[in-house]
Amino acid sequence: MAVSAGREFLAIPGPTNMPDEVLQAMHRPALDIYSRQMVELSDSLLSDLSRLFATKGKSYIYIANGHGAWEAVISNVLSRGDKVLVLESGRFALGWGNAAQAMGCEVEVLKGDWRRAVRPDEVEERLRRDKDHSIKAIMVVQVDTASSAYNDIEAIGRAIKAAGHPALFMVDAVASLGCMPFAMDKWGIDVAMSGSQKGLMSPPGLGFVAVGDRARAAHQTAGLRTPYWDWTQRDGPEHYQKYAGTAPVHLLFALRKALDMLFEEGLDNTFTRHRLLAEAVRRAVAVWSEGQVFSFNIADAAERADTVTTVRAAEGHDLFALHRYCKDKCGVVLGVGIGELQNRAFRIAHMGHVNAPMLLGTLGVVEMALAALDIPHRKGGVAAAIGYLAESVPA
């Protein structure tokens, strides 16, 4: 028996659920890529991306996922042999560092912990010891979707400034842009990147990079520049150069509708929605954890992301069975544990196109699965989530 008929619901941290309006925006004939309409579409998107990143700098759109945007950043500001300091808080900053290493950079990892966020004081201490300024760039993610750590980017920026270090501050905002506050210029970020398939509610396939003045200066002498990723090439006089060829027209129409929806809701309201729904998940997990099997992967509540929650399980419990039950029996796809958390954790995403019934439905299915599979937990997690939202969203 199963109760999974109907639309399958993705509770994974990307790709996320797309609004019907975004899907419909793509259901149209192809556009003349040399038309005035195409130019205006690109201009509006690039301007609004800079608005999302909160920068006066220019933004770029790549036909790529987040890994492509990583490479775009690296190739535009670094040279072979440059040293990069990677701030560990999970898997994804390490992945960015691995890309830099594969492209010829020297990579040092500031060792962290998958159960906590980056410590700004540790960053400052390491930079103060770099007397000859051999470190050329610092890589960090705002939210790591493997661990669900939230890094205080503003505080890290202050630590870099306090150390008086000239390294470029490079931030991955793939799992946070459009969901949580991000202030590139205010926080001293030199270059930031993101993707379309998470908080921006669009199909995978678009990567974004926003560029500040210091990154622009570094670009002039970067030795890893290649034609496809190169900002200078994309600043050329012909519109097609913005995409290094044919524009991804239908993905752009999807992004345009998604950004329109975000701005119509209002970014402050969007951030509040994500914060409330994230806390509802945390209330449910806190109750389930009293069964002594589950726990939050991120120990400190202040360091838990508002876009995804990683839930650890004690040894001896088959989380693949939990995933199969939720998907096959109920039509809910949970995020699996990845990296060192494989089959030791599950993840609940609460980013992008998500509201209270979608979130509470997901929590209800998880609690149903825990009961059906006889996994020890305290009942009442969903009730705790409902109670929190009822208090926080008054009549």
C-alpha positions in Angstrom: 0.0 0.0 0.0 1.1 3.6 -0.7 -0.4 7.1 -0.4 2.0 8.6 -2.9 -0.3 9.4 -5.8 -0.2 13.1 -6.9 2.7 15.5 -7.3 6.0 14.3 -5.8 7.3 16.8 -3.3 11.0 17.6 -3.2 12.3 18.3 0.3 15.9 18.2 -1.0 18.2 21.2 -1.0 18.3 21.7 -4.8 16.8 21.5 -7.2 13.9 22.8 -5.2 10.2 23.0 -6.1 9.4 25.4 -8.9 6.3 27.5 -8.8 3.7 26.9 -11.6 4.3 30.5 -12.7 7.9 29.8 -13.3 7.1 26.6 -15.3 4.6 28.5 -17.4 7.1 31.3 -18.1 9.2 28.8 -20.0 6.2 27.5 -22.0 6.6 29.8 -25.0 8.3 30.0 -28.4 12.0 30.7 -28.7 13.0 34.3 -28.8 15.1 36.1 -31.4 18.3 36.3 -29.5 19.3 39.4 -31.4 16.1 41.3 -30.6 15.7 44.4 -28.3 13.5 42.2 -26.1 16.4 39.8 -25.5 18.7 42.7 -24.6 16.2 44.2 -22.2 15.6 40.8 -20.6 19.3 40.3 -20.0 19.8 43.9 -18.7 16.9 43.5 -16.2 18.2 40.1 -14.9 21.8 41.3 -14.5 20.6 44.4 -12.6 18.3 42.4 -10.3 21.0 39.9 -9.6 23.3 42.7 -8.3 20.3 43.9 -6.3 20.0 40.4 -4.7 23.7 40.2 -4.0 23.4 43.8 -2.6 26.3 45.1 -4.6 27.0 48.1 -6.8 29.2 45.8 -8.8 28.3 44.0 -12.0 26.8 40.5 -12.2 27.3 37.8 -14.8 25.1 34.9 -15.9 26.7 31.6 -16.9 25.1 28.6 -18.6 26.3 26.3 -15.8 25.5 24.9 -12.4 27.2 26.1 -9.2 30.3 24.1 -9.9 30.6 26.1 -13.1 30.2 29.3 -11.2 33.0 28.2 -8.8 35.3 27.8 -11.9 34.2 31.2 -13.2 35.3 32.9 -10.0 38.6 31.0 -9.8 39.6 31.6 -13.5 38.8 35.3 -13.4 40.8 36.3 -10.4 43.6 33.8 -9.8 46.7 32.5 -11.4 48.5 29.1 -11.4 50.4 28.8 -8.1 48.3 31.3 -6.1 47.5 30.2 -2.6 43.9 29.9 -1.5 42.7 29.5 2.1 39.5 27.3 2.3 37.3 27.7 5.4 35.8 24.3 6.2 32.3 23.9 7.6 31.1 20.9 5.6 31.6 19.6 2.1 31.0 22.5 -0.3 33.8 25.0 0.5 36.1 22.0 0.3 34.7 21.2 -3.1 35.4 24.8 -4.3 38.9 24.4 -3.0 39.3 21.1 -4.9 38.3 22.9 -8.1 41.0 25.6 -7.4 43.6 22.9 -6.8 42.7 21.1 -10.0 43.1 24.4 -11.9 46.7 24.8 -10.5 46.2 26.8 -7.3 47.8 25.9 -4.0 45.1 25.2 -1.4 45.3 25.3 2.3 42.3 24.2 4.4 41.6 26.0 7.7 40.4 22.9 9.4 36.9 23.1 10.7 34.2 20.7 11.8 31.1 19.4 10.1 29.2 20.1 13.3 29.9 23.8 13.6 30.3 27.0 11.6 33.6 28.7 10.7 35.1 30.6 13.7 36.0 34.2 12.6 38.7 34.4 15.3 40.5 31.4 13.8 40.4 33.1 10.4 41.9 36.3 11.8 44.6 34.3 13.7 45.6 32.4 10.5 45.7 35.6 8.4 47.8 37.4 11.0 50.4 34.7 10.7 50.6 35.1 6.9 53.1 37.9 7.2 54.2 37.9 3.5 50.6 37.8 2.3 51.0 34.6 0.4 47.3 33.8 0.7 45.6 35.4 -2.3 42.0 34.4 -1.7 39.7 33.1 1.0 36.9 30.7 0.1 33.8 30.1 2.3 30.1 29.2 1.9 27.4 31.1 3.6 25.3 27.9 4.0 26.8 24.4 3.6 24.0 22.1 2.5 25.8 19.0 3.6 26.2 20.0 7.2 23.5 22.7 7.3 26.0 25.1 8.9 25.4 28.8 8.6 28.5 30.9 8.5 28.5 34.5 9.8 29.9 36.0 6.6 29.7 39.6 8.1 31.8 38.5 11.1 34.3 36.7 8.8 34.6 39.8 6.8 35.4 41.8 9.9 38.0 39.3 10.9 39.7 39.6 7.5 39.7 43.4 7.9 41.0 43.2 11.5 43.9 41.1 10.3 44.8 43.8 7.7 45.1 41.1 5.1 44.6 41.9 1.3 43.3 38.4 0.3 40.2 38.4 -1.8 37.1 37.4 0.1 35.1 35.0 -2.0 31.7 33.7 -0.9 29.5 30.9 -2.1 25.8 31.9 -1.7 24.2 29.0 -3.6 22.2 27.8 -0.7 21.3 31.2 0.8 20.7 33.8 -1.9 17.1 34.9 -2.0 16.4 33.1 1.3 18.6 34.8 3.9 20.1 38.3 4.1 23.2 38.7 2.0 25.1 42.1 1.8 28.1 41.8 -0.5 29.3 45.4 -0.4 28.5 46.0 3.3 30.2 42.8 4.4 33.4 43.4 2.4 32.9 40.5 0.0 35.0 40.9 -3.2 33.3 38.3 -5.4 30.2 36.1 -4.8 28.5 33.3 -6.7 25.2 31.4 -6.6 22.9 29.3 -8.8 19.4 29.2 -10.0 18.0 26.0 -8.6 17.7 26.7 -4.9 16.3 29.9 -3.4 15.7 31.4 -6.8 13.1 28.7 -7.6 14.3 28.1 -11.2 15.6 25.1 -13.2 19.2 24.1 -12.7 21.5 25.4 -15.4 22.3 29.0 -14.5 25.2 30.1 -12.4 25.7 33.7 -11.2 28.8 35.7 -10.2 28.8 39.2 -8.7 32.1 41.2 -8.8 33.4 44.0 -6.6 36.2 46.5 -7.4 39.1 44.5 -5.8 38.1 41.4 -7.7 37.9 43.5 -10.9 41.4 44.7 -10.3 42.7 41.2 -9.7 41.1 40.1 -12.9 43.4 42.3 -14.9 46.4 40.1 -14.0 44.7 36.7 -13.5 46.5 34.0 -15.4 43.7 31.4 -15.4 41.4 33.4 -17.7 39.8 31.4 -20.4 37.4 32.6 -23.1 34.1 31.1 -21.8 34.4 32.3 -18.2 36.2 35.6 -18.9 34.5 38.7 -17.6 36.3 40.9 -20.1 35.0 38.8 -23.0 31.4 39.0 -21.6 31.7 42.8 -21.3 32.1 42.9 -25.1 29.9 45.1 -27.4 27.8 42.3 -28.8 24.9 41.0 -26.7 25.7 37.4 -27.4 29.0 37.8 -25.6 27.1 38.0 -22.3 26.5 34.3 -22.7 29.6 33.4 -24.8 27.2 32.3 -27.5 23.5 31.5 -27.7 21.5 32.7 -24.7 19.6 30.1 -22.6 16.4 31.9 -23.4 13.9 29.7 -21.6 15.9 29.5 -18.5 16.1 33.3 -18.5 12.4 33.6 -18.8 12.0 31.3 -15.8 14.5 33.3 -13.8 12.7 36.5 -14.7 9.4 35.2 -13.3 11.1 33.9 -10.2 12.8 37.2 -9.4 9.5 39.0 -10.0 7.9 36.7 -7.5 10.6 37.3 -4.9 10.5 41.1 -5.3 6.7 41.1 -5.2 6.8 39.2 -1.9 9.5 41.5 -0.7 12.9 40.3 0.4 12.4 41.0 4.1 9.2 39.0 4.0 11.0 36.2 2.1 13.7 36.1 4.7 11.1 36.1 7.5 9.2 33.2 5.9 12.4 31.1 5.6 13.3 31.9 9.2 9.8 30.9 10.5 9.6 27.7 8.5 13.2 26.7 9.5 12.4 27.2 13.1 9.3 25.0 12.7 11.5 22.2 11.4 13.9 22.7 14.3 11.0 22.5 16.8 9.9 19.1 15.3 13.5 17.7 15.2 14.0 18.8 18.8 11.0 16.7 19.8 12.0 13.7 17.7 15.5 13.8 19.2 14.1 13.1 22.7 13.9 9.5 21.5 17.7 9.5 21.7 18.3 8.4 18.1 18.3 11.7 16.3 20.2 14.9 16.9 21.0 18.2 15.1 24.1 17.9 13.1 25.0 21.5 13.9 25.3 21.7 17.7 24.9 25.4 18.2 21.4 26.6 17.5 22.7 30.0 16.3 24.8 28.3 13.6 21.9 26.4 11.9 20.8 27.5 8.5 17.4 28.8 7.6 17.4 26.9 4.3 18.2 23.2 5.2 18.4 21.1 8.4 20.7 18.1 8.7 19.5 15.5 11.2 22.0 12.9 12.5 21.0 9.4 13.6 22.7 7.2 16.1 24.6 4.1 14.7 22.5 1.1 13.8 19.6 2.8 12.0 19.0 2.4 8.3 18.3 5.9 7.0 18.0 4.6 3.5 14.9 2.8 4.6 13.6 6.1 5.9 14.2 7.7 2.5 12.6 4.9 0.6 9.5 4.9 2.8 9.0 8.7 2.5 9.5 8.6 -1.3 7.8 5.3 -2.3 5.0 5.3 0.2 4.3 9.0 0.5 5.8 10.9 -2.4 8.2 13.0 -0.3 11.9 13.1 -1.3 14.2 13.9 1.6 17.8 14.9 1.2 20.3 12.1 1.9 23.4 12.4 4.0 26.4 13.1 1.9 30.1 12.9 2.4 31.0 11.7 5.9 27.2 11.7 6.8 26.2 9.1 4.2 23.5 6.9 5.8 24.2 8.7 9.0 21.9 11.7 8.5 18.9 12.9 6.5 18.2 16.5 5.4 15.1 18.5 5.2 15.2 21.5 2.8 13.1 24.6 3.5 14.2 27.0 0.8 12.7 28.7 -2.2 9.1 27.9 -3.1 7.9 26.5 0.2 5.0 27.4 2.5 3.4 26.2 5.7 1.4 23.3 4.3 4.3 22.1 2.2 6.6 22.2 5.2 4.1 20.7 7.7 3.2 18.0 5.1 6.9 17.0 4.9 7.3 16.9 8.7 4.1 14.8 8.9 5.5 12.3 6.4 8.8 12.0 8.3 6.9 11.4 11.6 4.7 8.9 9.9 7.8 7.1 8.5 9.5 7.0 11.9 6.4 5.3 13.4 6.0 2.9 10.5 9.7 1.9 10.6 9.7 1.6 14.5 12.6 4.1 14.7 12.7 5.4 18.3 11.5 9.0 18.6 9.3 11.1 20.8 5.9 11.7 19.2 4.6 15.2 18.8 7.2 16.8 16.5 4.6 18.0 14.0 2.4 19.3 16.8 5.4 21.3 18.1 6.0 22.8 14.6 2.3 23.7 14.3 2.3 25.3 17.8 5.3 27.4 17.0 3.9 28.7 13.7 0.5 29.4 15.3 2.3 31.6 17.9 4.6 33.2 15.3 2.0 33.9 12.6 -0.9 35.5 14.6 -4.4 36.0 13.3 
